[in-house]
Amino acid sequence: MPCGFHSLTFALVALISAALPSRAAAQTPPLLRDPEPSALPRAPERPRAPVELAPKAVVSLPMCRSGTDAERCGALGPGFGPELAAFYRPNPYFAFGATFGYSHAAGSFSGGALSSSLLEGSLVGRVYLLEQGAFDPYLEALIGWASERMTLAWPSGYTDVDSAFGPFGRAGGGVDWFVAAGVKLGVFGAFDELVFVGGARCRAGQCATDAVPSSMLRGSITLGFGVSVLLGDAL
């Protein structure tokens, strides 16, 4: 073949090769992506349990009756005392159980030392508002029996003793929060109503038992703080 033909063929091959992009150049460089965000840490599970024991510290602000001896009740300061409750919780929203409480208040009246002691025992029902989470708010109602004893020690050495007993009720609510698995701290507030049906009034050794003394409490506003311990398998 003539030399010119070879030169022409080589030139055509060179042009075609230059016009076609190389395989490496044709490849699109990979897109740079931001790293995937790490998953947010899950809040620790706070399962409810079927059994709950709740000791509490309670302060009560007295509410008095009307009558000739009502000033004695009005002279009392706040009452302080413990309360213990036990609950069975068959599901996350309802519980029932029993409570027992004691409260003692003191004051002074006409130069004498005044004190009042109140015992309460009751059945209790609760409705919980959340089935999971760190907080466990609730509403509760109690119905039970109470007895009160008030003493007034006069400087002369005489002691007056008034006492009464009867049903009582409480309506209130509170909120607990988990501080660890199976342990809650909580606060609550409630109104107590005392419906005494019998009692005694003793003055200088002479007692009358025909009516509830007017010195007795009519009710109280109750505030408290407590610790709850949960027992049993998670609901």
Secondary structure, DSSP 4 states (H G I P E B T S, - for coil): --HHHHHHHHHHHHHHHHHSPPHHHHSPPPPP-PPPPPPPPPPPP----SEEEEEEEEEEEEEE--STTHHHHHTB--EEEEEEEEEEEEETTEEEEEEEEEEEEEEEETTEEEEEEEEEEEEEEEEES-SSSSEEEEEEEEEEEEEEEEEEE-TTS-EEEEEEEEEEEEEEEEEEEEEETTEEEEEEEEEEEE---EEEEEETTEEE-SS--TTSEEEEEEEEEEEEEEESS--
